[in-house]
Amino acid sequence: MAVSPAAHDSVTDPAATDELHVLVLAGGLSYERDVSLRSGRRVLDALRAVGMDAELRDADVALLPALAADPPDAVVIALHGATGEDGSLRGVLDLCDIQYVGCDARASRLAWDKPSAKAVLREAGIPTPDWVALPHDRFSELGAVAVLDRIADRLGLPLMVKPAQGGSGLGAAVVRDAASLPAAMVGCFAYDQTALVERYVPGMDVAVSVVDLGDGPEALPPVEIVPRNGVYDYAARYTAGRTTWHAPARLDQETAERVSDVALAAHNALGLRDLSRVDLIVDASGQPHVLEVNVSPGMTETSLLPLAVQAAGLDFGRVLGSLVSRAAARRL
């Protein structure tokens, strides 16, 4: 179900949430620390703009004592990479009986591991490109040349190589000829011990953000991504001028609805909650293919979820306030 005009009425009135104490967690020690800090500051400003009592804190050794001394009503996790997305922090918050925006630890672990998530999607009948997950140890033990030859024969060229666990396009590369595959694997292993190699599907890069503002998960308008160099890598995501976005995406109504339906199906199949961002490719026939699902979407000035919120005609701060209110209410 795509977001409807009624969603405007579902967004919580900020006056109903101004007594909540909200903690925004950002930073961490992953490769995405700088992006996380930018996301955290954007979330903090948006919440304060609608009158909420919010503060920003890093996820460091001082966090647990701070939670014990002054428990927040809810936490917004603006951490990217493993710290915010592998389920471990959410598990610690559960131990502390602290409510948070987003899915639980189990669902976060599942979505974070791309091969596991793709297996669940495939079992649910949701289209995702064919793939193989290859740990670095097996890659070495079985012989790099033989393994790479077999991958190219099985999946064909071009290929997409990316870390099995990771985000922001770090370590990802498109491989258009077999000779480039070894270097792409080496670059990928710099960020993760397991590489996900999947069939490259040409088409339109689209991201669909899913939010639940009280009436069940709804898809915000799809955002089309047009990277200048053809690959939506780290530089393309966070460097001004490297990418053009179209919100909503330049899709006909039927295709846009199909893309939204597939994104919602992926969100539900992985057992997610509150919000997510589903990254897809729409091929020449209009068929969407799910690439991955992010449970802690970026919130920076060039991030896709805020663009989708704006395209839906919603206020970013009020949407976040509604999500915070719903999270805090789970304690009751």
VOGU-3710 file (C-alpha; in Angstrom, 3 decimals, decimal comma):
1> mavspaahds> 0,000/0,000/0,000  1,440/3,327/-1,071  1,199/6,318/1,210  -2,161/8,047/0,875  -3,431/11,532/1,703  -4,809/10,040/4,931  -1,219/9,581/6,067  -1,097/13,308/6,724  -3,736/12,793/9,402  -1,843/9,819/10,878
11> vtdpaatdel> 1,234/11,871/11,704  1,235/12,560/15,413  0,617/16,135/16,537  3,958/17,333/17,968  2,102/18,731/20,979  1,263/15,172/21,973  4,944/14,190/22,084  6,682/17,265/23,499  6,949/15,683/26,950  8,876/12,678/25,653
21> hvlvlaggls> 12,619/12,544/26,242  14,295/11,218/23,090  17,857/10,043/22,671  19,372/10,050/19,182  22,271/7,621/18,858  24,855/8,401/16,190  28,532/7,918/15,463  29,876/4,519/16,470  33,073/2,970/15,181  32,026/1,625/11,774
31> yerdvslrsg> 33,302/2,848/8,407  30,104/4,903/8,221  30,737/6,966/11,364  30,858/10,330/9,583  27,621/9,654/7,718  25,990/8,492/10,941  26,914/11,724/12,712  25,381/13,703/9,866  22,226/11,603/10,066  22,065/12,038/13,839
41> rrvldalrav> 22,359/15,809/13,680  19,641/15,974/11,014  17,305/13,837/13,134  18,095/15,896/16,226  17,312/19,174/14,453  14,084/17,779/12,984  12,821/16,542/16,347  13,690/19,784/18,099  11,993/21,740/15,324  8,680/20,128/16,285
51> gmdaelrdad> 9,236/20,837/19,962  10,569/17,511/21,179  13,121/17,147/23,991  15,917/15,397/22,111  19,644/14,950/22,666  22,429/13,393/20,623  24,799/10,792/22,049  27,523/8,548/20,662  27,400/4,784/21,160  30,445/4,506/23,394
61> vallpalaad> 31,425/3,324/26,883  29,440/6,138/28,485  26,155/5,051/26,897  24,968/2,360/29,318  25,668/4,413/32,468  23,782/7,306/30,858  20,815/5,068/30,040  20,719/3,815/33,615  20,975/7,311/35,116  18,410/8,947/32,847
71> ppdavvialh> 16,423/6,447/30,755  14,913/8,064/27,645  11,326/7,399/26,626  12,579/6,284/23,219  15,763/6,031/21,172  16,237/6,873/17,510  19,068/4,773/16,077  20,922/6,877/13,517  23,917/4,535/13,545  24,884/2,984/10,227
81> gatgedgslr> 26,995/-0,075/9,601  27,239/-2,981/12,006  26,688/-0,983/15,194  23,256/0,215/14,176  22,134/-2,566/11,886  23,410/-5,992/12,994  20,960/-6,233/15,897  23,547/-6,098/18,684  22,744/-2,575/19,895  19,027/-3,294/19,734
91> gvldlcdiqy> 19,616/-6,367/21,871  21,408/-4,257/24,464  18,564/-1,723/24,461  16,146/-4,610/25,008  18,187/-5,720/28,024  17,925/-2,174/29,376  14,163/-2,085/28,720  14,644/0,937/26,459  12,213/1,379/23,580  13,541/2,358/20,143
101> vgcdarasrl> 12,333/3,254/16,690  12,743/0,433/14,200  12,688/-3,330/14,027  13,754/-5,685/16,785  17,167/-7,323/17,095  16,210/-10,549/15,311  14,839/-8,809/12,220  17,773/-6,405/12,181  20,267/-9,297/12,153  18,395/-10,913/9,284
111> awdkpsakav> 18,234/-7,801/7,109  21,876/-6,909/7,853  23,160/-10,162/6,368  22,367/-9,737/2,688  22,629/-13,425/1,653  20,275/-14,471/4,488  17,841/-11,683/3,657  17,882/-12,574/-0,041  17,141/-16,206/0,808  14,071/-15,137/2,803
121> lreagiptpd> 12,939/-12,868/-0,024  13,376/-15,605/-2,603  11,419/-18,063/-0,433  8,614/-15,510/-0,185  8,484/-15,192/-3,967  9,959/-11,683/-4,000  12,280/-11,135/-6,987  15,963/-10,650/-6,179  18,962/-11,229/-8,487  20,672/-14,639/-8,421
131> wvalphdrfs> 23,689/-14,633/-6,123  26,464/-16,529/-4,408  28,016/-15,675/-1,030  31,713/-16,429/-0,791  33,722/-16,208/2,456  37,325/-15,122/2,068  38,630/-18,416/3,506  36,728/-20,529/0,961  37,854/-18,184/-1,791  41,489/-18,911/-0,870
141> elgavavldr> 41,128/-22,615/-0,064  39,308/-23,542/-3,262  41,550/-21,506/-5,535  40,648/-17,993/-6,567  40,905/-18,518/-10,312  38,743/-21,639/-10,373  36,115/-20,100/-8,113  35,904/-16,883/-10,102  35,664/-18,754/-13,389  32,786/-20,796/-12,014
151> iadrlglplm> 30,992/-17,696/-10,702  31,249/-15,981/-14,061  29,992/-19,117/-15,852  27,074/-19,577/-13,456  25,840/-16,006/-13,034  27,122/-14,468/-16,255  28,506/-10,986/-16,768  28,200/-8,237/-15,704  28,210/-8,900/-11,947  27,747/-6,844/-8,807
161> vkpaqggsgl> 30,237/-7,488/-5,998  29,587/-6,100/-2,524  30,155/-6,962/1,128  27,640/-9,436/2,538  27,330/-7,144/5,534  27,767/-3,436/5,015  26,227/-0,280/3,660  26,752/3,063/1,927  28,144/1,308/-1,149  31,505/0,716/0,560
171> gaavvrdaas> 33,436/-2,099/-1,119  30,881/-2,438/-3,927  31,815/-2,639/-7,603  30,241/-3,512/-10,924  32,283/-6,110/-12,843  31,753/-6,015/-16,594  34,524/-8,406/-17,656  36,100/-11,454/-16,035  39,521/-9,807/-15,806  38,143/-7,183/-13,394
181> lpaamvgcfa> 36,594/-9,703/-10,999  39,708/-10,480/-8,871  40,315/-6,811/-8,053  36,663/-6,319/-7,172  36,801/-9,257/-4,781  39,926/-7,900/-3,100  38,256/-4,512/-2,688  35,188/-6,139/-1,208  37,171/-8,251/1,271  38,691/-5,046/2,638
191> ydqtalvery> 35,279/-4,331/4,201  33,931/-7,787/5,014  35,098/-11,392/5,236  32,275/-12,517/2,964  31,561/-11,219/-0,533  28,113/-11,254/-2,090  28,359/-11,683/-5,843  25,082/-11,269/-7,679  23,902/-11,023/-11,241  23,928/-7,396/-12,332
201> vpgmdvavsv> 20,509/-6,238/-13,483  20,589/-3,134/-15,692  17,808/-0,662/-15,173  16,624/2,172/-12,969  17,972/2,421/-9,408  15,032/3,050/-7,104  14,671/3,276/-3,339  11,341/2,860/-1,566  11,088/3,998/2,039  8,465/2,266/4,152
211> vdlgdgpeal> 7,003/3,886/7,268  4,277/2,930/9,726  2,589/6,030/11,097  -0,135/4,101/12,881  -2,170/2,500/10,109  0,282/-0,214/9,113  3,337/-0,052/6,833  2,972/2,253/3,849  5,317/2,940/0,961  6,438/6,504/0,404
221> ppveivprng> 6,920/7,626/-3,209  9,796/5,791/-4,922  12,974/7,833/-5,342  14,959/7,405/-8,564  18,746/7,499/-8,274  20,900/8,638/-11,194  24,618/8,503/-10,254  26,854/10,473/-12,585  29,347/7,618/-12,989  26,656/4,952/-13,262
231> vydyaaryta> 27,375/3,332/-9,869  25,735/4,420/-6,622  28,858/4,051/-4,494  29,934/5,913/-1,342  31,127/9,007/-3,209  27,952/9,139/-5,284  25,809/8,957/-2,147  27,462/11,629/-0,072  29,287/14,011/-2,431  27,330/16,953/-3,775
241> grttwhapar> 26,932/16,889/-7,547  27,750/13,186/-7,963  24,112/12,042/-8,140  20,753/13,318/-9,325  17,584/12,204/-7,557  14,025/12,274/-8,837  11,357/12,172/-6,146  8,999/10,725/-7,130  10,758/8,419/-9,590  10,001/8,791/-13,297
251> ldqetaervs> 7,823/5,685/-13,462  4,371/5,199/-14,914  1,633/4,650/-12,347  1,380/0,891/-12,867  5,128/0,350/-12,470  5,313/2,684/-9,465  2,555/0,713/-7,752  4,325/-2,563/-8,545  7,582/-1,240/-7,103  5,810/-0,077/-3,929
261> dvalaahnal> 4,034/-3,409/-3,540  7,317/-5,342/-3,849  9,005/-3,046/-1,310  6,165/-3,539/1,181  6,321/-7,296/0,634  10,070/-7,260/1,370  9,569/-5,153/4,523  6,937/-7,589/5,789  8,783/-10,766/4,764  11,787/-9,724/6,861
271> glrdlsrvdl> 9,590/-8,918/9,859  10,509/-5,237/9,963  8,823/-2,501/11,987  8,354/1,288/11,910  10,617/2,146/8,986  12,945/0,689/6,380  14,396/1,505/2,995  14,197/-1,052/0,205  16,709/-0,685/-2,635  15,601/-2,050/-5,994
281> ivdasgqphv> 16,412/-2,166/-9,684  13,557/-1,763/-12,150  14,484/-3,537/-15,387  13,468/-2,588/-18,921  10,233/-4,587/-18,652  9,181/-2,739/-15,501  9,958/-5,653/-13,191  11,430/-4,640/-9,811  14,264/-6,672/-8,252  15,073/-6,197/-4,569
291> levnvspgmt> 18,789/-5,665/-3,931  18,824/-5,112/-0,176  16,809/-3,720/2,723  18,181/-1,148/5,166  16,770/-0,970/8,710  18,646/2,211/9,685  18,272/4,435/6,611  20,433/7,490/6,144  18,931/10,788/7,270  21,463/13,230/5,771
301> etsllplavq> 20,685/16,062/3,379  21,309/13,691/0,437  19,622/10,624/1,933  16,683/8,905/0,311  14,149/8,586/3,123  13,956/12,357/3,771  13,553/12,899/0,014  10,680/10,400/-0,023  9,038/12,068/2,983  9,178/15,400/1,170
311> aagldfgrvl> 7,796/13,860/-2,040  4,858/12,523/-0,029  4,085/16,038/1,190  4,880/15,149/4,796  6,957/17,014/7,358  10,170/15,182/8,280  10,080/16,204/11,933  6,459/15,221/12,381  7,062/11,834/10,765  9,975/11,210/13,125
321> gslvsraaar> 7,870/12,436/16,049  5,133/9,976/15,148  7,620/7,097/14,986  9,094/8,121/18,342  5,644/8,312/19,912  4,772/4,823/18,668  8,069/3,439/19,980  7,577/5,018/23,419  4,045/3,626/23,610  5,365/0,054/23,294
331> rl> 6,496/0,245/26,907  2,896/0,728/28,087
//
